[in-house]
Amino acid sequence: MLVFVGIVLFVLLVVVHEYGHFIAARKNGVEVEEFGIGFPPKAKTITKKNGTEYTLNWLPIGGFVRLKGEHDAATEKGSFGAASFPKKALIIAAGVLMNWLTAAVIFTILALVGMPQLLDNQFRVASDATVTEQRVYAGFVAEDSPAEQAGIKVGDTIKSISSTEIVSSEQLRSTTNTYAGEKVKIVYESDSEAVTRPVVLRNDSDKGNLGISPAERTQVRSTWSAPIVGVGTTAQFTYETFKGVGSALLNLFTGNGGKASESVTGPVGIVVVLKDLAQQGFVFVLFLIGVISVSLAVMNTLPIPALDGGRLFVMGLFRAMKRPLTKDVEEKIHGTGMLALLILAALITVIDVRRFF
């Protein structure tokens, strides 16, 4: 079921991206011949309206917009190639802008209901930030640990240790260090019920005195500043994603492929993360959708052939060199880029399977 949900979410975000191209093309006089959900072969024509065929396709790996004369060399009226360079640039960039807008809207909604805090110093307007939930739960429970002896399971919330309320991972570490090797009374919540157990903590900072890997669940609600938080969070995750891409490329080109592979994930990894976040509630799933939307935007800004950024880069390069970008040359450039991306996607999938299974 989660695999299906993951595919649907990914397809929806790609369709939103393509809708940006669709709207920009229409507004700038470029005819849209087809708006497809999924990739060919075609399964069904949903409808045909205003010269655009809306189709459902068999491969559920995104969507596409087919423009009239979408090669740069096309000259027919209403074709992409006949549009001015600024209009072409806007049409190409519109998908990225739509993904950023989608993320900003999602993060604005989350700010109003309670934004999950998954980054250190995550963006917020301090004067309009109310912590609605703050708890520490067990992300992992070690075998034969004090936590396991106390009956703590993955997902259980640690409420207090020897009357000290636990509201952060750092406080949990500090408290267990204070009582290392001692008998304590631990209160935790399991299946919505409060449980109190006596347990002797270990005196082993390497393995952990309690024997869990703590995870935090913190949500912050905003009111008047929600749109600001939405835009700010989008900008923050955009920066973090660019930084991650830069780090992965640096590791790759310096011969540290292992670290580079740790920095990326694909559909398999997304489904695994989705499974974990689904246990935390719908707001966390919605948060993931926002983050993926930002990631799609960032990836499509990169000057890689076959991606939006690559297409704009190639067009701009040939324009700067004052050389015509023929249909044959354009197809070879972006065809090579697409092949490289498919190989990369396959490698990432293999890495994800080995990492998570």
Contacts in CASP RR format, 6 or more apart in sequence:
PFRMAT RR
TARGET T0000
AUTHOR 0000-0000-0000
METHOD contacts of the structure
MODEL  1
MLVFVGIVLFVLLVVVHEYGHFIAARKNGVEVEEFGIGFPPKAKTITKKN
GTEYTLNWLPIGGFVRLKGEHDAATEKGSFGAASFPKKALIIAAGVLMNW
LTAAVIFTILALVGMPQLLDNQFRVASDATVTEQRVYAGFVAEDSPAEQA
GIKVGDTIKSISSTEIVSSEQLRSTTNTYAGEKVKIVYESDSEAVTRPVV
LRNDSDKGNLGISPAERTQVRSTWSAPIVGVGTTAQFTYETFKGVGSALL
NLFTGNGGKASESVTGPVGIVVVLKDLAQQGFVFVLFLIGVISVSLAVMN
TLPIPALDGGRLFVMGLFRAMKRPLTKDVEEKIHGTGMLALLILAALITV
IDVRRFF
2 271 0 8 1.000
2 274 0 8 1.000
2 275 0 8 1.000
2 278 0 8 1.000
3 271 0 8 1.000
5 274 0 8 1.000
6 267 0 8 1.000
6 270 0 8 1.000
6 271 0 8 1.000
6 274 0 8 1.000
7 60 0 8 1.000
7 267 0 8 1.000
9 274 0 8 1.000
9 289 0 8 1.000
9 292 0 8 1.000
10 61 0 8 1.000
10 62 0 8 1.000
10 267 0 8 1.000
10 270 0 8 1.000
10 292 0 8 1.000
11 37 0 8 1.000
11 38 0 8 1.000
11 60 0 8 1.000
11 61 0 8 1.000
11 62 0 8 1.000
11 63 0 8 1.000
13 99 0 8 1.000
13 102 0 8 1.000
13 289 0 8 1.000
13 292 0 8 1.000
13 293 0 8 1.000
13 296 0 8 1.000
14 62 0 8 1.000
14 63 0 8 1.000
14 296 0 8 1.000
15 37 0 8 1.000
15 62 0 8 1.000
15 63 0 8 1.000
16 98 0 8 1.000
16 99 0 8 1.000
16 102 0 8 1.000
16 293 0 8 1.000
17 95 0 8 1.000
17 96 0 8 1.000
17 98 0 8 1.000
17 99 0 8 1.000
17 296 0 8 1.000
17 300 0 8 1.000
18 35 0 8 1.000
18 36 0 8 1.000
18 62 0 8 1.000
18 63 0 8 1.000
18 64 0 8 1.000
18 65 0 8 1.000
18 95 0 8 1.000
19 35 0 8 1.000
19 95 0 8 1.000
19 98 0 8 1.000
20 94 0 8 1.000
20 95 0 8 1.000
20 97 0 8 1.000
20 98 0 8 1.000
21 65 0 8 1.000
21 67 0 8 1.000
21 91 0 8 1.000
21 92 0 8 1.000
21 94 0 8 1.000
21 95 0 8 1.000
22 32 0 8 1.000
22 35 0 8 1.000
22 65 0 8 1.000
23 94 0 8 1.000
23 98 0 8 1.000
24 90 0 8 1.000
24 91 0 8 1.000
24 93 0 8 1.000
24 94 0 8 1.000
24 95 0 8 1.000
25 31 0 8 1.000
25 32 0 8 1.000
25 65 0 8 1.000
25 67 0 8 1.000
25 80 0 8 1.000
25 91 0 8 1.000
25 94 0 8 1.000
26 32 0 8 1.000
28 83 0 8 1.000
28 87 0 8 1.000
28 90 0 8 1.000
28 91 0 8 1.000
29 78 0 8 1.000
29 83 0 8 1.000
29 87 0 8 1.000
30 67 0 8 1.000
30 68 0 8 1.000
30 78 0 8 1.000
30 79 0 8 1.000
30 80 0 8 1.000
30 83 0 8 1.000
30 87 0 8 1.000
30 91 0 8 1.000
31 51 0 8 1.000
31 52 0 8 1.000
31 67 0 8 1.000
31 68 0 8 1.000
31 78 0 8 1.000
31 79 0 8 1.000
32 51 0 8 1.000
32 52 0 8 1.000
32 65 0 8 1.000
32 66 0 8 1.000
32 67 0 8 1.000
32 68 0 8 1.000
33 51 0 8 1.000
33 52 0 8 1.000
33 53 0 8 1.000
33 66 0 8 1.000
33 67 0 8 1.000
33 68 0 8 1.000
34 52 0 8 1.000
34 53 0 8 1.000
34 54 0 8 1.000
34 55 0 8 1.000
34 64 0 8 1.000
34 65 0 8 1.000
34 66 0 8 1.000
35 52 0 8 1.000
35 53 0 8 1.000
35 54 0 8 1.000
35 55 0 8 1.000
35 64 0 8 1.000
35 65 0 8 1.000
35 66 0 8 1.000
36 54 0 8 1.000
36 55 0 8 1.000
36 56 0 8 1.000
36 57 0 8 1.000
36 63 0 8 1.000
36 64 0 8 1.000
36 65 0 8 1.000
36 66 0 8 1.000
37 55 0 8 1.000
37 56 0 8 1.000
37 57 0 8 1.000
37 62 0 8 1.000
37 63 0 8 1.000
38 56 0 8 1.000
38 57 0 8 1.000
38 58 0 8 1.000
38 59 0 8 1.000
38 60 0 8 1.000
38 61 0 8 1.000
38 62 0 8 1.000
38 63 0 8 1.000
38 64 0 8 1.000
39 57 0 8 1.000
39 58 0 8 1.000
39 59 0 8 1.000
39 61 0 8 1.000
39 62 0 8 1.000
39 63 0 8 1.000
39 64 0 8 1.000
40 57 0 8 1.000
40 58 0 8 1.000
40 59 0 8 1.000
41 57 0 8 1.000
41 58 0 8 1.000
41 59 0 8 1.000
42 55 0 8 1.000
42 56 0 8 1.000
42 57 0 8 1.000
42 58 0 8 1.000
43 55 0 8 1.000
43 56 0 8 1.000
43 57 0 8 1.000
43 58 0 8 1.000
44 55 0 8 1.000
44 56 0 8 1.000
45 53 0 8 1.000
45 54 0 8 1.000
45 55 0 8 1.000
45 56 0 8 1.000
46 54 0 8 1.000
46 55 0 8 1.000
46 56 0 8 1.000
47 54 0 8 1.000
48 54 0 8 1.000
57 63 0 8 1.000
67 79 0 8 1.000
67 80 0 8 1.000
67 91 0 8 1.000
68 74 0 8 1.000
68 76 0 8 1.000
68 78 0 8 1.000
68 79 0 8 1.000
68 80 0 8 1.000
69 76 0 8 1.000
69 79 0 8 1.000
69 80 0 8 1.000
69 81 0 8 1.000
69 82 0 8 1.000
70 79 0 8 1.000
70 80 0 8 1.000
70 81 0 8 1.000
71 80 0 8 1.000
71 81 0 8 1.000
71 327 0 8 1.000
71 330 0 8 1.000
71 331 0 8 1.000
72 80 0 8 1.000
72 81 0 8 1.000
72 88 0 8 1.000
72 315 0 8 1.000
72 318 0 8 1.000
72 325 0 8 1.000
72 330 0 8 1.000
73 81 0 8 1.000
73 324 0 8 1.000
73 325 0 8 1.000
73 326 0 8 1.000
73 327 0 8 1.000
73 330 0 8 1.000
74 80 0 8 1.000
74 81 0 8 1.000
74 82 0 8 1.000
74 327 0 8 1.000
75 81 0 8 1.000
75 82 0 8 1.000
76 82 0 8 1.000
80 88 0 8 1.000
80 91 0 8 1.000
81 88 0 8 1.000
83 91 0 8 1.000
85 315 0 8 1.000
85 316 0 8 1.000
85 319 0 8 1.000
88 315 0 8 1.000
89 312 0 8 1.000
89 315 0 8 1.000
92 308 0 8 1.000
92 309 0 8 1.000
92 311 0 8 1.000
92 312 0 8 1.000
92 315 0 8 1.000
93 308 0 8 1.000
93 312 0 8 1.000
95 297 0 8 1.000
95 300 0 8 1.000
95 308 0 8 1.000
96 297 0 8 1.000
96 300 0 8 1.000
96 301 0 8 1.000
96 308 0 8 1.000
96 309 0 8 1.000
97 297 0 8 1.000
99 293 0 8 1.000
99 294 0 8 1.000
99 296 0 8 1.000
99 297 0 8 1.000
99 300 0 8 1.000
100 234 0 8 1.000
100 238 0 8 1.000
100 293 0 8 1.000
100 294 0 8 1.000
100 297 0 8 1.000
102 290 0 8 1.000
102 293 0 8 1.000
103 233 0 8 1.000
103 234 0 8 1.000
103 237 0 8 1.000
103 290 0 8 1.000
103 291 0 8 1.000
103 293 0 8 1.000
103 294 0 8 1.000
103 297 0 8 1.000
104 227 0 8 1.000
104 230 0 8 1.000
104 231 0 8 1.000
104 233 0 8 1.000
104 234 0 8 1.000
105 230 0 8 1.000
106 286 0 8 1.000
106 287 0 8 1.000
106 289 0 8 1.000
106 290 0 8 1.000
106 293 0 8 1.000
107 115 0 8 1.000
107 229 0 8 1.000
107 230 0 8 1.000
107 231 0 8 1.000
107 232 0 8 1.000
107 233 0 8 1.000
107 234 0 8 1.000
107 287 0 8 1.000
107 290 0 8 1.000
108 226 0 8 1.000
108 227 0 8 1.000
108 229 0 8 1.000
108 230 0 8 1.000
108 231 0 8 1.000
109 226 0 8 1.000
109 286 0 8 1.000
110 116 0 8 1.000
110 230 0 8 1.000
110 283 0 8 1.000
110 286 0 8 1.000
110 287 0 8 1.000
111 220 0 8 1.000
111 221 0 8 1.000
111 222 0 8 1.000
111 225 0 8 1.000
111 226 0 8 1.000
111 229 0 8 1.000
111 230 0 8 1.000
111 233 0 8 1.000
112 221 0 8 1.000
112 222 0 8 1.000
112 223 0 8 1.000
112 226 0 8 1.000
113 221 0 8 1.000
113 283 0 8 1.000
114 132 0 8 1.000
114 133 0 8 1.000
114 219 0 8 1.000
114 220 0 8 1.000
114 221 0 8 1.000
114 222 0 8 1.000
114 283 0 8 1.000
115 122 0 8 1.000
115 124 0 8 1.000
115 219 0 8 1.000
115 220 0 8 1.000
115 221 0 8 1.000
115 222 0 8 1.000
115 229 0 8 1.000
115 233 0 8 1.000
115 283 0 8 1.000
115 287 0 8 1.000
116 217 0 8 1.000
116 218 0 8 1.000
116 219 0 8 1.000
116 280 0 8 1.000
116 283 0 8 1.000
116 284 0 8 1.000
116 287 0 8 1.000
117 216 0 8 1.000
117 218 0 8 1.000
117 219 0 8 1.000
117 220 0 8 1.000
118 287 0 8 1.000
119 236 0 8 1.000
119 237 0 8 1.000
119 240 0 8 1.000
122 233 0 8 1.000
122 236 0 8 1.000
123 229 0 8 1.000
123 230 0 8 1.000
123 232 0 8 1.000
123 233 0 8 1.000
123 235 0 8 1.000
123 236 0 8 1.000
124 220 0 8 1.000
124 222 0 8 1.000
124 225 0 8 1.000
124 229 0 8 1.000
125 222 0 8 1.000
125 225 0 8 1.000
125 228 0 8 1.000
125 229 0 8 1.000
127 225 0 8 1.000
128 222 0 8 1.000
128 223 0 8 1.000
128 224 0 8 1.000
128 225 0 8 1.000
129 220 0 8 1.000
129 221 0 8 1.000
129 222 0 8 1.000
129 225 0 8 1.000
130 220 0 8 1.000
130 221 0 8 1.000
130 222 0 8 1.000
131 218 0 8 1.000
131 219 0 8 1.000
131 220 0 8 1.000
132 219 0 8 1.000
132 220 0 8 1.000
132 221 0 8 1.000
133 217 0 8 1.000
133 218 0 8 1.000
133 219 0 8 1.000
134 167 0 8 1.000
134 168 0 8 1.000
134 216 0 8 1.000
134 217 0 8 1.000
134 218 0 8 1.000
134 219 0 8 1.000
135 157 0 8 1.000
135 158 0 8 1.000
135 167 0 8 1.000
135 216 0 8 1.000
135 217 0 8 1.000
135 218 0 8 1.000
136 157 0 8 1.000
136 158 0 8 1.000
136 166 0 8 1.000
136 167 0 8 1.000
136 168 0 8 1.000
136 169 0 8 1.000
136 171 0 8 1.000
136 172 0 8 1.000
136 214 0 8 1.000
136 215 0 8 1.000
136 216 0 8 1.000
136 217 0 8 1.000
137 155 0 8 1.000
137 156 0 8 1.000
137 157 0 8 1.000
137 158 0 8 1.000
137 214 0 8 1.000
137 215 0 8 1.000
137 216 0 8 1.000
137 217 0 8 1.000
138 147 0 8 1.000
138 152 0 8 1.000
138 153 0 8 1.000
138 154 0 8 1.000
138 155 0 8 1.000
138 156 0 8 1.000
138 158 0 8 1.000
138 212 0 8 1.000
138 213 0 8 1.000
138 214 0 8 1.000
138 215 0 8 1.000
139 154 0 8 1.000
139 155 0 8 1.000
139 212 0 8 1.000
139 213 0 8 1.000
139 214 0 8 1.000
139 215 0 8 1.000
140 154 0 8 1.000
140 212 0 8 1.000
140 213 0 8 1.000
141 147 0 8 1.000
141 148 0 8 1.000
141 152 0 8 1.000
141 153 0 8 1.000
141 154 0 8 1.000
141 211 0 8 1.000
141 212 0 8 1.000
142 148 0 8 1.000
142 207 0 8 1.000
142 208 0 8 1.000
142 211 0 8 1.000
142 212 0 8 1.000
145 202 0 8 1.000
145 207 0 8 1.000
145 208 0 8 1.000
145 210 0 8 1.000
145 211 0 8 1.000
145 212 0 8 1.000
146 199 0 8 1.000
146 200 0 8 1.000
146 201 0 8 1.000
146 202 0 8 1.000
146 209 0 8 1.000
146 210 0 8 1.000
146 211 0 8 1.000
147 199 0 8 1.000
147 210 0 8 1.000
147 211 0 8 1.000
147 212 0 8 1.000
148 211 0 8 1.000
149 199 0 8 1.000
150 186 0 8 1.000
150 188 0 8 1.000
150 197 0 8 1.000
150 199 0 8 1.000
151 190 0 8 1.000
151 195 0 8 1.000
151 197 0 8 1.000
152 158 0 8 1.000
152 186 0 8 1.000
152 188 0 8 1.000
152 190 0 8 1.000
152 212 0 8 1.000
153 190 0 8 1.000
155 279 0 8 1.000
156 188 0 8 1.000
156 189 0 8 1.000
156 190 0 8 1.000
157 188 0 8 1.000
157 189 0 8 1.000
157 190 0 8 1.000
158 166 0 8 1.000
158 172 0 8 1.000
158 186 0 8 1.000
158 188 0 8 1.000
158 212 0 8 1.000
158 214 0 8 1.000
159 165 0 8 1.000
159 166 0 8 1.000
159 187 0 8 1.000
159 188 0 8 1.000
159 189 0 8 1.000
159 194 0 8 1.000
160 166 0 8 1.000
160 186 0 8 1.000
160 187 0 8 1.000
161 172 0 8 1.000
161 175 0 8 1.000
161 176 0 8 1.000
161 179 0 8 1.000
161 184 0 8 1.000
161 185 0 8 1.000
161 186 0 8 1.000
161 187 0 8 1.000
162 175 0 8 1.000
162 179 0 8 1.000
162 184 0 8 1.000
162 185 0 8 1.000
162 186 0 8 1.000
163 185 0 8 1.000
164 171 0 8 1.000
164 175 0 8 1.000
166 172 0 8 1.000
166 175 0 8 1.000
168 216 0 8 1.000
169 214 0 8 1.000
169 215 0 8 1.000
169 216 0 8 1.000
172 210 0 8 1.000
172 214 0 8 1.000
173 214 0 8 1.000
176 201 0 8 1.000
176 208 0 8 1.000
176 209 0 8 1.000
176 210 0 8 1.000
177 205 0 8 1.000
177 209 0 8 1.000
179 201 0 8 1.000
179 209 0 8 1.000
180 201 0 8 1.000
180 202 0 8 1.000
180 203 0 8 1.000
180 205 0 8 1.000
180 209 0 8 1.000
181 200 0 8 1.000
181 201 0 8 1.000
181 202 0 8 1.000
181 203 0 8 1.000
181 209 0 8 1.000
182 200 0 8 1.000
182 201 0 8 1.000
183 198 0 8 1.000
183 199 0 8 1.000
183 200 0 8 1.000
183 201 0 8 1.000
184 198 0 8 1.000
184 199 0 8 1.000
184 200 0 8 1.000
184 201 0 8 1.000
185 196 0 8 1.000
185 197 0 8 1.000
185 198 0 8 1.000
186 196 0 8 1.000
186 197 0 8 1.000
186 198 0 8 1.000
186 199 0 8 1.000
186 210 0 8 1.000
187 194 0 8 1.000
187 195 0 8 1.000
187 196 0 8 1.000
188 194 0 8 1.000
188 195 0 8 1.000
188 197 0 8 1.000
189 195 0 8 1.000
201 209 0 8 1.000
201 210 0 8 1.000
202 208 0 8 1.000
202 209 0 8 1.000
202 210 0 8 1.000
202 211 0 8 1.000
203 209 0 8 1.000
217 280 0 8 1.000
219 283 0 8 1.000
222 229 0 8 1.000
234 294 0 8 1.000
237 290 0 8 1.000
237 291 0 8 1.000
237 294 0 8 1.000
238 294 0 8 1.000
238 297 0 8 1.000
238 298 0 8 1.000
241 294 0 8 1.000
241 295 0 8 1.000
241 298 0 8 1.000
242 298 0 8 1.000
244 263 0 8 1.000
245 263 0 8 1.000
245 298 0 8 1.000
245 299 0 8 1.000
245 302 0 8 1.000
247 263 0 8 1.000
248 259 0 8 1.000
248 260 0 8 1.000
248 263 0 8 1.000
248 264 0 8 1.000
249 260 0 8 1.000
251 257 0 8 1.000
251 258 0 8 1.000
251 259 0 8 1.000
251 260 0 8 1.000
251 263 0 8 1.000
252 260 0 8 1.000
261 348 0 8 1.000
261 351 0 8 1.000
264 348 0 8 1.000
264 351 0 8 1.000
265 273 0 8 1.000
265 348 0 8 1.000
265 352 0 8 1.000
266 345 0 8 1.000
266 348 0 8 1.000
266 349 0 8 1.000
266 352 0 8 1.000
267 349 0 8 1.000
267 352 0 8 1.000
268 349 0 8 1.000
268 352 0 8 1.000
268 353 0 8 1.000
268 356 0 8 1.000
269 352 0 8 1.000
269 355 0 8 1.000
269 356 0 8 1.000
270 288 0 8 1.000
270 292 0 8 1.000
272 352 0 8 1.000
272 356 0 8 1.000
273 288 0 8 1.000
274 285 0 8 1.000
274 288 0 8 1.000
277 284 0 8 1.000
277 285 0 8 1.000
277 287 0 8 1.000
277 288 0 8 1.000
278 284 0 8 1.000
278 285 0 8 1.000
299 307 0 8 1.000
300 307 0 8 1.000
300 308 0 8 1.000
300 309 0 8 1.000
301 308 0 8 1.000
301 309 0 8 1.000
302 309 0 8 1.000
302 310 0 8 1.000
303 309 0 8 1.000
303 310 0 8 1.000
303 312 0 8 1.000
303 313 0 8 1.000
304 310 0 8 1.000
304 337 0 8 1.000
304 340 0 8 1.000
304 341 0 8 1.000
305 311 0 8 1.000
305 314 0 8 1.000
305 333 0 8 1.000
305 334 0 8 1.000
305 335 0 8 1.000
305 336 0 8 1.000
305 337 0 8 1.000
305 338 0 8 1.000
305 340 0 8 1.000
306 334 0 8 1.000
306 335 0 8 1.000
306 337 0 8 1.000
306 338 0 8 1.000
306 340 0 8 1.000
306 341 0 8 1.000
307 341 0 8 1.000
311 334 0 8 1.000
314 325 0 8 1.000
314 330 0 8 1.000
314 333 0 8 1.000
314 334 0 8 1.000
315 325 0 8 1.000
318 324 0 8 1.000
318 325 0 8 1.000
END
